[in-house]
Amino acid sequence: MHKCIIMILITFTLFAQTDFDKLVLKNGLEYLGKFSKIEGKLVYFKPKAISTEQTFKLHLIETLQLKSGEILIDYGQ
């Protein structure tokens, strides 16, 4: 019974995290939030813990994955 409860909690946790886009920087920092746009060499992204949209330089980003699973940026080799 305890194993079932643990599995259910893990499943809900995983599904809860998929409501956000994921931005990973080359220095290892990860942000969950909402991707807005790429303009020139800047990526506009609103992390869920911050109330305003932030800009990230394109060359500092390792990956950008949308909540749908689509990968927009993948510089992690």
Residue pairs with C-beta under 8 A, 6 or more apart in sequence:
17 32
18 67
19 67
20 32
20 33
20 34
20 48
20 67
21 32
21 33
21 34
21 35
21 45
21 64
21 65
21 66
21 67
22 30
22 31
22 32
22 63
22 64
22 65
23 30
23 31
23 33
23 35
23 43
23 45
23 47
23 56
23 61
23 63
23 64
24 30
24 31
24 61
24 62
24 63
24 64
24 76
25 31
25 56
25 60
25 61
25 62
26 60
26 61
26 62
26 75
26 76
27 60
31 45
31 47
31 48
32 47
32 48
33 45
33 46
33 47
33 48
33 49
33 50
34 45
34 46
34 48
35 43
35 44
35 45
35 64
35 66
35 72
36 44
36 45
36 46
36 53
37 43
37 44
38 44
38 58
38 72
41 57
41 58
41 59
42 55
42 56
42 57
42 58
43 55
43 56
43 57
43 58
43 61
43 64
43 73
44 53
44 54
44 55
45 53
45 54
45 55
45 56
45 64
46 52
46 53
46 54
47 54
58 73
61 73
61 75
62 73
62 74
62 75
62 76
63 71
63 73
63 74
63 75
63 76
64 71
64 72
64 73
65 71
65 72
66 72
